[in-house]
Amino acid sequence: MVTSFNVPRLVIAAPSSGSGKTTVATGLMAAFSERGLAVSPHKAGPDYIDPGYHALATGRPGRNLDAFMCGPDLVAPLFAHGAAGCDLAVIEGVMGLYDGAAGRGELASTAQVAKLLGAPVVLVVDASSQSRSVAALVHGFASFDPQVRLGGVILNKVGSDRHEVMLREALEEAGMPVLGVLRRAPQVAAPSRHLGLVPVAERRSDAVASVSALADQVRAGCDLDALMALARTAPPLSCEAWSPDEALLPHPVPSRNGGSAPDPALHTPARPDLSGGPVVAVAGGAAFTFSYAEHTELLRAAGAEVVTFDPLRDEALPEGTTGLVIGGGFPEVYAPELSANEPLRKAVAAFAAAGGPVAAECAGLLYLARSLDGKPMCGVLDADARMSERLTLGYREAVAVSDSVLAPAGTRLRGHEFHRTVIEPGAGAAPAWGFTHPERRVEGFVADGVHASYLHTHWTAEPSVALRFAEAAAAHR
């Protein structure tokens, strides 16, 4: 049922990466939360790390809105699902305002998300090396796409009172409201490494202090009342909120041939009776921090009992485990500790050898390998992994090459790669995926109940993945 859904909302964007979007977005989330508001945190694009800081600031799951992986039609429903019952939603953008999937126009850009949500945009500008030119920059971003409503600017890294006066005068001439001014404050910066910020789970006490400092900085430098007033100008959305239960109901999907008639072969299968709930163990802790909240919600809706375990500390899989999910993260940082936990490595290997369903993405792929940077891993895969100088990053269009616990061969999904490691060989005798764009190659491993790949996917685009995995876990039980 399509309903009218309304929650005040803001998109925090920037002309380019490194301008301070995460600083401002996280600070705003924390500052408004401290006012007693229920703040819904969102991140445009596939990034896993920033939502961890958002969750810390708001006490709610950080949720991604990715128009490439999930499709534009799911952006508003997923937003409505996350923001239900909230007083305010803050959406942090990705890269520059108009940057999206390479060669695909506005697809997956912050601008597209803002338009799909009817949300006003606040532009965070790194003003450290400019004065009057800021007006020309902001004018260009405001006029580039008339459907994107730029509601104001937050000036970041302002050097002095005189610098602030010059910037304000220039923007006043351009008719653009200044909603905040932030001075350089290195004490609130979060540490980063080869794939971006260090995740919250690896520095929780320091991260709590950083988020608190961000809230203080934003509260002191931004007009929170004006920002809230701008957020309230967002019109109601007409959409049905996404629901994991509804997503798993049988439904027709468009024909492979592009027609409007449904293809009976592609109906979502009827929900099985999973009473008694298979136990799906999901890797967590500092080494495995990358996950989308909707994956767990879909598994639970499919009847699974989801239990988190930490491969750095736990020496056995959770009691009764019948399915194993090992997502992304930074196992390369913790290779010695993961290797030292031999009891768990053996337990994972034994579970896989017994045909247990295992879904491993990126970090999970490395953990299942024979070795990582020379350190013994689980040995489930006849492959070795190591750090590389080359960053592999980008969206992918993929087709399942082999039948697996996640999908039948021929299933098409969109995902992304994000790693600075390589695994040799890159694919097994039965590969997981064949990439069709932007390059053609096969990748990953399917063997018995194991599906291991570098590709990160968002299961809301194909909920049958969660249902199929839950069925496999129930059958293994």
CORLIN-V217114 format. One record per backbone hydrogen bond with DSSP energy under -0.5 kcal/mol. NH is the residue of the N-H (numbers start at 1). CO is the residue of the C=O. If there is no record, write none. Layout:
# CORLIN-V217114
NH&CO, NH&CO
This chain:
# CORLIN-V217114
3&239, 5&3, 5&237, 9&231, 10&89, 11&120, 12&10, 12&91, 13&11, 13&122, 15&124, 19&16, 24&20, 25&21, 26&22, 27&23, 28&24, 29&25, 30&26, 31&27, 32&28, 33&29, 34&30, 35&31, 35&32, 36&33, 37&32, 39&37, 40&88, 41&39, 42&90, 43&63, 44&92, 45&65, 52&48, 52&49, 53&49, 53&50, 54&50, 55&51, 56&52, 57&53, 58&54, 59&55, 63&41, 65&43, 67&65, 70&66, 74&71, 75&72, 76&72, 77&73, 78&74, 79&75, 80&76, 81&77, 82&78, 83&79, 84&80, 86&83, 87&38, 88&38, 89&8, 90&40, 91&10, 92&42, 92&90, 93&12, 97&14, 99&96, 101&107, 104&101, 107&104, 109&106, 110&96, 110&99, 111&97, 113&109, 114&110, 115&111, 116&112, 117&113, 118&114, 118&115, 119&114, 120&9, 121&149, 122&11, 123&121, 123&152, 124&13, 124&122, 125&123, 125&154, 126&124, 127&125, 127&156, 130&127, 134&131, 135&132, 136&132, 137&133, 138&134, 139&135, 140&136, 141&137, 142&138, 143&139, 144&140, 145&141, 148&145, 149&147, 150&148, 151&121, 151&149, 152&121, 153&177, 154&123, 155&153, 155&180, 156&125, 156&154, 158&182, 164&160, 165&161, 166&162, 167&163, 168&164, 169&165, 170&166, 171&167, 172&168, 173&169, 174&170, 175&172, 176&171, 177&175, 179&153, 179&177, 180&153, 181&221, 182&155, 184&158, 188&185, 189&186, 193&196, 196&193, 198&191, 202&199, 203&199, 203&200, 207&203, 208&204, 209&205, 210&206, 211&207, 212&208, 213&209, 214&210, 215&211, 216&212, 217&213, 218&214, 219&215, 220&216, 221&217, 222&218, 223&179, 224&222, 227&223, 228&224, 229&225, 230&226, 231&227, 232&228, 233&230, 234&231, 235&118, 237&5, 239&3, 239&237, 241&239, 242&77, 247&243, 248&244, 248&245, 249&246, 255&259, 255&261, 258&255, 263&253, 264&262, 266&263, 267&264, 268&251, 274&272, 277&274, 279&320, 280&278, 280&305, 281&279, 281&323, 282&307, 283&325, 284&309, 288&285, 290&328, 291&289, 295&292, 296&292, 297&293, 298&294, 299&295, 300&296, 301&297, 302&298, 303&300, 304&299, 305&278, 306&304, 307&280, 307&305, 309&282, 311&284, 311&309, 313&310, 314&310, 321&318, 322&279, 323&279, 324&357, 325&281, 326&359, 327&325, 328&290, 330&287, 333&330, 334&330, 335&332, 338&334, 339&335, 340&336, 341&337, 342&340, 345&341, 346&342, 347&343, 348&344, 349&345, 350&346, 351&347, 352&348, 353&349, 354&350, 355&352, 356&351, 357&322, 358&449, 359&324, 360&358, 360&451, 361&326, 362&453, 363&361, 364&327, 364&361, 366&362, 367&363, 368&364, 369&365, 369&366, 370&383, 371&383, 372&375, 373&385, 375&372, 377&370, 378&367, 379&369, 380&368, 381&368, 383&381, 384&424, 385&371, 386&422, 388&420, 392&390, 392&419, 393&391, 394&417, 396&415, 397&437, 398&413, 399&434, 400&411, 401&432, 402&432, 404&407, 410&400, 411&408, 413&398, 415&396, 416&456, 417&394, 419&392, 422&386, 424&384, 428&444, 431&429, 432&443, 433&443, 434&399, 435&433, 435&441, 436&397, 437&397, 441&435, 441&439, 443&433, 444&426, 445&452, 446&430, 447&450, 450&447, 451&358, 452&445, 453&360, 456&416, 458&414, 459&457, 461&458, 462&459, 463&460, 465&462, 466&463, 467&463, 468&464, 469&465, 470&466, 471&467, 472&468, 473&469, 474&470, 475&471, 476&472, 477&473
